[in-house]
Amino acid sequence: MNQSNTPEKNTLVEKIGPLITYTRQLAREAEHFYTQDVDSIIKDQDSDPKRIEHCLDGILDFCFDEKMLQLFKKLCRYYYNIDSVATSEYVFFYKDMWDNDK
């Protein structure tokens, strides 16, 4: 019996479909917000660890999204020249949260 279209599976898709849509919309909003912050940090050559790490913390929550991951990498590359140890920790945080190759 082909179970690819079982009633249970169809119900699950119906239930999580809106959640996926909402998550993507939320990621786009976060991208808009954090892009402004990252661009400002880099443009102003801001080296305040609290500001940068607060931004990285927020972005990290959305790194399931490719555009947010790119933003995370951009800020990490900038922060690496300021604090390579802290930046390395953020890379490990990312891997712990989102790397599926465990």
C-alpha positions as CSV (number, residue, x, y, z in Angstrom):
1,M,0.0,0.0,0.0
2,N,1.3,3.4,-0.9
3,Q,1.5,5.5,2.3
4,S,2.6,8.7,0.7
5,N,-0.8,10.2,0.8
6,T,-2.3,8.8,4.0
7,P,-4.9,10.9,5.8
8,E,-2.5,11.4,8.7
9,K,0.2,12.7,6.5
10,N,-2.1,15.1,4.7
11,T,-3.4,16.4,8.1
12,L,0.2,16.9,9.3
13,V,1.1,18.8,6.1
14,E,-2.1,21.0,6.6
15,K,-1.1,21.7,10.2
16,I,2.6,22.5,9.6
17,G,2.2,24.3,6.3
18,P,1.1,27.6,7.9
19,L,3.8,27.3,10.5
20,I,6.5,27.0,7.8
21,T,5.0,30.0,6.0
22,Y,5.0,32.0,9.2
23,T,8.6,31.0,10.0
24,R,9.8,32.1,6.6
25,Q,8.0,35.5,7.0
26,L,9.6,35.9,10.4
27,A,13.0,35.2,9.0
28,R,12.5,37.9,6.3
29,E,11.5,40.4,9.0
30,A,14.6,39.4,11.0
31,E,16.8,39.7,7.9
32,H,15.6,43.2,7.4
33,F,16.2,44.2,11.0
34,Y,19.5,42.6,11.4
35,T,20.9,43.6,8.0
36,Q,20.5,47.2,9.1
37,D,22.3,46.5,12.4
38,V,25.1,44.5,10.8
39,D,25.7,47.1,8.1
40,S,25.7,49.8,10.7
41,I,28.3,47.9,12.9
42,I,30.6,47.4,9.9
43,K,30.1,50.9,8.4
44,D,30.9,52.5,11.8
45,Q,33.7,50.1,12.5
46,D,32.1,49.4,15.8
47,S,34.1,47.2,18.0
48,D,31.8,47.0,21.0
49,P,31.7,43.3,21.9
50,K,28.3,43.6,23.7
51,R,26.7,45.2,20.6
52,I,28.2,42.7,18.2
53,E,27.5,39.6,20.3
54,H,23.9,40.8,21.0
55,C,23.5,41.0,17.2
56,L,25.1,37.6,16.7
57,D,22.9,36.0,19.4
58,G,19.8,37.3,17.6
59,I,20.9,36.2,14.1
60,L,21.9,32.8,15.4
61,D,18.3,32.0,16.2
62,F,17.4,32.4,12.5
63,C,20.4,30.5,11.0
64,F,18.0,27.8,9.7
65,D,17.5,30.4,6.9
66,E,20.2,30.7,4.2
67,K,20.0,34.5,4.0
68,M,20.3,34.8,7.8
69,L,23.2,32.4,7.8
70,Q,25.0,34.6,5.2
71,L,24.4,37.6,7.5
72,F,25.8,35.6,10.5
73,K,28.9,34.7,8.5
74,K,29.3,38.4,7.4
75,L,29.3,39.6,11.0
76,C,31.5,36.7,12.1
77,R,34.1,37.6,9.5
78,Y,34.1,41.2,10.7
79,Y,34.2,40.3,14.4
80,Y,37.0,37.8,13.9
81,N,39.5,40.7,13.6
82,I,38.3,42.1,16.8
83,D,37.9,38.9,18.9
84,S,38.9,35.7,17.2
85,V,38.2,33.6,20.3
86,A,34.6,34.9,20.7
87,T,34.0,34.5,17.0
88,S,35.1,30.9,17.1
89,E,32.7,30.3,20.0
90,Y,29.9,31.7,17.9
91,V,30.8,29.3,15.0
92,F,30.7,26.4,17.5
93,F,27.3,27.7,18.7
94,Y,26.1,27.7,15.1
95,K,27.3,24.2,14.5
96,D,25.8,22.9,17.8
97,M,22.4,24.4,16.9
98,W,22.1,24.0,13.2
99,D,24.8,21.7,11.7
100,N,23.0,18.5,10.8
101,D,26.2,16.6,10.0
102,K,26.6,15.4,13.6
